[in-house]
């Protein structure tokens, strides 16, 4: 296998400019030059034959023997994980852009850039390194390993631990006990081996019985810090709404604590690529968006506790603080923002539920996608999360089939994703279809699919099933004083029953029926269930918190 992943440059007219633009990558990537689409396909074939991989294809906007988008299509068939960039020469950038830019919306390539015009064109290199970083975080075998996981089997727990670290932005790898990496970890373990073992940099080796064990070992529990004082704001949930609330609250001087049950980012953190988030023209993975927001909140002084499942919220009345209770301690806060998000609805097909973690997964399960190479997989769901999961899975799986009960995706999925799915030859859509049975010997091997119109059933081979079925609120821990709608979502503002209004006036738009307790994001009744809207609500709730905490004017 070649020592470094490859970057293939396709430059028929300006090879010297293209070579010069990628000179800084030669030390860590196998940079190869092709003069046509035919040459690029042959170079890619040679790299694969050598046991190598291509991280990035970069082409001029015009090729002598093929349309550049057709060329990218051929290259994706050979190397579906490779990112694709058009670097137009400055003489052609303006004229070629109108015809090529629409292709990005369909996922035909990842970026349209101006070829570097000299040394240190950092705007260009910022785009390239972003794409290489994205590639490195989604390939099956990470280049850099921050966490070693030792396990003789790839069971559901091991996969869940991997998924946790992926969502936290920590490159990880699973090692067999008798491998070099496995022996390294076992040498640091005192006693009889018990699996899985987790070894992270500057942390003791942990025998994990749950993801919660790993999170507490990595990030600590509330009782480990001095929380004797009352904080200004406790944020329950570290998804987009909670992260936005933490950033704005901490930046404005409020002492802020964030409690997250799983990994920072919530469901959005599992998205392989969010392409319609404002300010990221090339898209951004949910993990990166979450980690950048977390780092931003940390910079302003917010405190995060990961792996903390909130079991109770005791409202404070008469000036007393609210108390947020977890298994390991309590946080007393003058104000609370509920942003704990939602869970995917269960399929409720018992034989399939028994295989969760063994070929059946709730959510995008980016880690599990790596295990799907060359397999036939199915995605259930018609929302953007399902579409993003299908596009990501298509980088690895032989085929991806989206199953929806509706007649089409148009009612529930963004147009840009529908276009990308239609263009991808590995993805197909089966409408008016539901999963009614499934099974296998210790892991998923087959599914039974039913046409909801006719009742006709078909048994299909399936190695993976990814379930993204819609939202159910995560708020069983809330007190009865916090009003909810019949589905369990938290009521705020004018949606609060009138008998709970004060002096004939409704609560503020994001305020609940308990003074000082607010709700933002997917958990709130009437929210849009989108990343951008959740972030907006998280930011918007902070002025309401300020107003509540401010002393009344004399």
RAMOMO-V751590 format. One line per field, one symbol per residue. phi: phi as a letter, one per 20 degrees, with the letter a starting at -180 (. if undefined). Layout:
# RAMOMO-V751590
phi: ???
This chain:
# RAMOMO-V751590
phi: .ffcfeddddcfdcffffgffdffeffdceecdcdafgffffffgfffffnebdebdccffcdfcafffffffffffebfefeccedffffdgffeggfdggfffemfbdbdceggdrfleffffffffgffffffedffcffddecdddbfceeffgfffgfgfgfemdgbbedfgeeffffgfffeeeoffcdfdccdgmcffceedafggffffecndgfedfdfeeefbdddodegfffffffffffdnefccddcfcdgolfffeffbdedegncfenbfgffffffffffffgeofddcendefdacdfdcmnfffcedcfdrccebfbcdecemcdffffmdgffgfdfncodcenflgffgfeegmddcccdqdeffffffffffffdffbcdedcfffbeffccffffgfffffefedccdelccedaaarenbfcbcdddffednfdcecfbebcddcdodcfdbfeffffefcegeoffeclfffgffdfdlmdfffgdeefdgndccbnffegnfelcgfffffffffffgffgffffffff
